[in-house]
Amino acid sequence: MVAPASSVPLAGRRALVTGGASGIGAAICARLAADGASVVIADLQLETAARLAADTDGVAVRLDVTDFDAVAAVVQAHGPFDVLVNSAGVDQHAFFTQTTPADWRRLLAVNLESVLNTTHAVLGGMQAAGYGRIINIASEAGRLGSRGGSVYAAAKGGVIAFTRSIARENGRKGITANVVAPGPIDTPLLRQAVAQEGDKIMTAMTGATLAGRLGTSDEVAAAVAFLASEGAGYVTGEVLGVSGGMGCGA
Ligand SMILES: NC(=O)c1ccc[n+]([C@@H]2O[C@H](COP(=O)([O-])OP(=O)(O)OC[C@H]3O[C@@H](n4cnc5c(N)ncnc54)[C@H](O)[C@@H]3O)[C@@H](O)[C@H]2O)c1
């Protein structure tokens, strides 16, 4: 018989959330904390992360997720973790020929290599415990491509393939690995793109969804909370679009 769902489904669980100071990551931290997890918020923006940590009985650390050694040190100091959520990310709106190798390296480092760094750091502890939930925030761009975001899309596509590989390697070890692929979500990252490109991009983005609107960070956090829960133990290697249907059929 399946036990009834608890109102604190993550009680006793320890979670590491990267990019937790802003937007989607901040909503994920608040939701996981509300579900009973103790949350370590890792971000470049320590002050904002610290304010959120104070509100959620969590811990804030300043971390550059592109730094392999720094990531390992945070996991050593605050782990082991039951749940890892990779939400740190950066975008850049430019056609590919207008970008430089320095742009590519930054986009790949923050959006893809960071996920390798954190996964490498937490997996040993999860394997020893025989339990783990890894949730990577990619993007519908990683499945569909992106006009004006080719390298970002390449990084997010890499996150999807990497997550599925980790799911394959760890499927019999009690560890799940899944992707949440947001569509256009109302966050500082998206507002920055609109400020740069104008309202036309907003119309194009909402028009590409079946719902005809932007999503909210809380809607993404709800999907993450499900995948982080014990009840999602038979869900692994999946890409869950939270995109108003934008990825429908992909
Ligand atoms: N907003 C959207 O429409 C949208 C759509 C699809 C996917 N996403 C993805 O969702 C995730 C969150 O995006 P958001 O919209 O909340 O953006 P955001 O800019 O509001 O938040 C991103 C956070 O990542 C942190 N960060 C950036 N580089 C970092 C680094 N090197 N080390 C540690 N932290 C770093 C930032 O400080 C910030 O707090 C990203 O991975 C993004 O690619 C967002």
The ligand as an SDF file (V2000), in Angstrom:
LIG
                    3D

 44 48  0  0  0  0  0  0  0  0999 V2000
   13.2740   32.8920  -17.0350 N   0  0  0  0  0  0  0  0  0  0  0  0
   13.0750   32.1380  -18.0910 C   0  0  0  0  0  0  0  0  0  0  0  0
   12.2560   32.4770  -18.9570 O   0  0  0  0  0  0  0  0  0  0  0  0
   13.8020   30.8310  -18.2580 C   0  0  0  0  0  0  0  0  0  0  0  0
   13.4170   29.9920  -19.3050 C   0  0  0  0  0  0  0  0  0  0  0  0
   14.0580   28.7850  -19.4750 C   0  0  0  0  0  0  0  0  0  0  0  0
   15.0680   28.4100  -18.6180 C   0  0  0  0  0  0  0  0  0  0  0  0
   15.4440   29.2530  -17.6020 N   0  0  0  0  0  0  0  0  0  0  0  0
   16.5310   28.7920  -16.7260 C   0  0  0  0  0  0  0  0  0  0  0  0
   16.1050   28.8570  -15.3910 O   0  0  0  0  0  0  0  0  0  0  0  0
   17.2510   29.0840  -14.5420 C   0  0  0  0  0  0  0  0  0  0  0  0
   16.9680   30.2690  -13.6270 C   0  0  0  0  0  0  0  0  0  0  0  0
   16.7660   31.4140  -14.4330 O   0  0  0  0  0  0  0  0  0  0  0  0
   16.0280   32.7350  -13.9050 P   0  0  0  0  0  0  0  0  0  0  0  0
   15.1490   33.1950  -14.9890 O   0  0  0  0  0  0  0  0  0  0  0  0
   15.4930   32.4850  -12.5390 O   0  0  0  0  0  0  0  0  0  0  0  0
   17.2890   33.7310  -13.8680 O   0  0  0  0  0  0  0  0  0  0  0  0
   17.7820   34.7940  -12.7630 P   0  0  0  0  0  0  0  0  0  0  0  0
   18.7670   35.6400  -13.4820 O   0  0  0  0  0  0  0  0  0  0  0  0
   16.6280   35.4360  -12.0920 O   0  0  0  0  0  0  0  0  0  0  0  0
   18.5390   33.8500  -11.7110 O   0  0  0  0  0  0  0  0  0  0  0  0
   19.7410   33.1960  -12.0280 C   0  0  0  0  0  0  0  0  0  0  0  0
   20.5790   33.1080  -10.7780 C   0  0  0  0  0  0  0  0  0  0  0  0
   21.7940   32.4120  -11.1290 O   0  0  0  0  0  0  0  0  0  0  0  0
   22.8510   33.0480  -10.4480 C   0  0  0  0  0  0  0  0  0  0  0  0
   24.1200   32.7910  -11.1350 N   0  0  0  0  0  0  0  0  0  0  0  0
   24.5020   33.1890  -12.3760 C   0  0  0  0  0  0  0  0  0  0  0  0
   25.7580   32.7980  -12.6230 N   0  0  0  0  0  0  0  0  0  0  0  0
   26.1890   32.1340  -11.5220 C   0  0  0  0  0  0  0  0  0  0  0  0
   27.4040   31.4930  -11.1610 C   0  0  0  0  0  0  0  0  0  0  0  0
   28.4470   31.4690  -11.9970 N   0  0  0  0  0  0  0  0  0  0  0  0
   27.4950   30.9070   -9.9480 N   0  0  0  0  0  0  0  0  0  0  0  0
   26.4420   30.9220   -9.0840 C   0  0  0  0  0  0  0  0  0  0  0  0
   25.2720   31.5280   -9.3660 N   0  0  0  0  0  0  0  0  0  0  0  0
   25.1410   32.1210  -10.5700 C   0  0  0  0  0  0  0  0  0  0  0  0
   22.4860   34.5310  -10.4820 C   0  0  0  0  0  0  0  0  0  0  0  0
   23.2130   35.2730   -9.5110 O   0  0  0  0  0  0  0  0  0  0  0  0
   20.9910   34.4800  -10.2170 C   0  0  0  0  0  0  0  0  0  0  0  0
   20.7150   34.5360   -8.8290 O   0  0  0  0  0  0  0  0  0  0  0  0
   18.4310   29.2990  -15.4870 C   0  0  0  0  0  0  0  0  0  0  0  0
   19.1770   28.1060  -15.5860 O   0  0  0  0  0  0  0  0  0  0  0  0
   17.7760   29.6510  -16.7980 C   0  0  0  0  0  0  0  0  0  0  0  0
   18.5880   29.3310  -17.9040 O   0  0  0  0  0  0  0  0  0  0  0  0
   14.8310   30.4430  -17.3960 C   0  0  0  0  0  0  0  0  0  0  0  0
  1  2  1  0
  2  3  2  0
  2  4  1  0
  4  5  1  0
  4 44  2  0
  5  6  2  0
  6  7  1  0
  7  8  2  0
  8  9  1  0
  8 44  1  0
  9 10  1  0
  9 42  1  0
 10 11  1  0
 11 12  1  0
 11 40  1  0
 12 13  1  0
 13 14  1  0
 14 15  2  0
 14 16  1  0
 14 17  1  0
 17 18  1  0
 18 19  2  0
 18 20  1  0
 18 21  1  0
 21 22  1  0
 22 23  1  0
 23 24  1  0
 23 38  1  0
 24 25  1  0
 25 26  1  0
 25 36  1  0
 26 27  1  0
 26 35  1  0
 27 28  2  0
 28 29  1  0
 29 30  1  0
 29 35  2  0
 30 31  1  0
 30 32  2  0
 32 33  1  0
 33 34  2  0
 34 35  1  0
 36 37  1  0
 36 38  1  0
 38 39  1  0
 40 41  1  0
 40 42  1  0
 42 43  1  0
M  CHG  2   8   1  16  -1
M  END
$$$$
